Amino acid sequence: MYSLAEKHKTLKLFNSGESVKNIHLRSNIPKSTLYRWKKQTENLRAKWLKLNSLFSEGKLQEAEDLAKEILKLDKYNLPARSQLITIYKKQGRIEEVEKLAKEILNIEPDNLPAKSQLIAIYKKQGRIEEVEKLAKEIIKLDPDDLPARSQLITIYIKQGKLQEAEDLANKKLKLNPDDLPARSQLIKIYIEQGKLQEAENLAKEILKLDKDNLPARSQLIAIYIKQGKLQEAEDLAKEILKLDKDDLPARSQLITIYKKQGRIEEVERLAKEILKIDKDNLPARYTLSKIYKKQGKIEEVEKLAKEILNIDPDNLTAKSQLSTIHKRRCRIEESKSKLKATKQETQITQEMQTVFEAKKDPLTLFRRQLHDGTITLENLSEYQKQISDLPDLSQKLLLAEAYTHFNIPKKAIQLLKEARTSRGNRRTERKKYCHRLCN
């Protein structure tokens, strides 16, 4: 019996064009076995060609099934695993991609494409230490591997290891002096180190080599903003938008500039433009939310917070905003209820006071209400009831006073004449009162 590893090694020899005779002389494996394996190699090659054809036609499920069939025939087949990785990446099956990449590394520990696949996965998952370890392994195996160096520089910047990042970027530039991404990373490092002049010079060097380089322009804008050169930053951002009207970083930087200048209407306009281009953009929503909060547009703030939670259900900022709005509403409703209760109490108190005054001194109360506008010509008959317990003479005199107040002299005179004919104990006072009213 021969091991799977030995069989796989022999199949690779057949693939490279080795003959049965030569392999037999070197390995002492019986020719009958070698011929059987050679036939299997030819079968695998046919399946591999069909697999590539299915993949190019977009028949991913059939391609996946055929790749698994190849792996059953040849457990150590790396091309089949690589093709499966490509299929799974297209389908977003990241866990399967990671598993297959690890299988390849178990078979071939120095396989660079597999290490690169794992770096891409770990980077997205935020597994920085593992990315760093793999990038260093790749550089050790291939010192000229620029993508691995780039990954390592990015990690060092995030970790605050700026000197290590700078040294690595300079080494990268020695390997390739025209490497623009390396220059771009050096600019980031200089900005972090506060070396704004060096960063500015380097960005301008890139633009001399490639005047339409958007990342370099964007970095130069960031430098100008830090230097307080807001007009230069604004002009450069507008130039980017001329080259690419849908450029989101340029709009975001313009928002930063306009915020510093207090141009809130421009900030609002740009944030809305960003949302038209990228409807799920969270920073633009945060910006609008802050503006609306200052303007007291609570309903708009609430709407934006709900939109943010639809995009990011675990967003703590949006949850906090909704909680604050809810509490505020509860307080307002509570205040309204208390105010309503207070008004009702005040109204009841006033009504009780009116009733009390009506019983105590209806004549004085009637006159006060007449002159403060409570009694009108329309409701006079209703208020007449509160003086119904007074003597007939007093009622007529008060009503005469009311009609005089409403500028209806005929009615007033008629009531005064009726009052003169009335009998009572205070005749003299009545005459004086009537005389005063008539004149």
C-alpha angles and dihedrals in degrees: 000000000000125000122249089243091056091047091049091050090052092048089054089053091053089049089053090055102260116154127235090243095056094045091048092052092050100041106026089226109152114262091233090060092045092051089050090051092045090055088049089051090054089049091050091049090054091049091048092054090049090048091055090048093052092048093050089051090054094245092140099165093052090045090051092050092049093048090053089049090054090050090054089056094041113022093189097049105137100184090057090051091047090052091049089052090054091049093048092047090055089051094046093242095147097165091058090047090054092047093051093046089054090049090054090051090050088055096037112017094189096051103137099194090055091050089049090051090053091048090055091050096045092047091057091046092050093242092147098165091056091047089052092049093050093045090053090049091052092049089049090053094040115018090187095057102123099184091057091050089049091053091049092050090052090051093049091051091052091047092050092244090137098159092052089047092050093049092049093048091051090050088050090053091051089057090048116011091189093054101131095184089057090052089048090053090049089055089054090050093049091049090051090048091049092244092138097159092053089047091050093049092049093048090051090050090056091049090052089056093041114013093188095051102135098192090054091048090049091051091048089053090052089051092049091050091052089048091050092244092137097160092053089046092050093048092050093048090052090051089055090052089053089056093042116013092191096052106136100190090056091052091047090052091048087053089054090050094047092047089056089049093047093240095146097165089057091048091053092047093051093046089054090048090053090053090052089055096037111021093187095052108135101188090057089053091049089052093050091045092056091049094049092045091056090047091051093242094145095165090057091049089051092049092051092047090054091049090051091052090051088057097036111019093187096051105138095194093057092044090051092050093051090047091051092048091049092050091048091051090050090052092048092050090048091050091048091051091049092047091049090050090048091050091049091049091048091049092049090047091050092048091049090048090050091050090048093049091045090056094042101044112356093170095057092042092051092052093047092050090047093055098040091054098250090118114059132175089258096054097033093106090056094051090045086074093067091062095043091105092058121096115278091249093054091048092052093047092050092048090048088052089050095052090047087053090051090048096246100132097170093060091043093051091047090054091047092052089051088050092054092057092048118104124230146137096258098061098144094050088046091055092051091048093048092046091053093049094046093052 
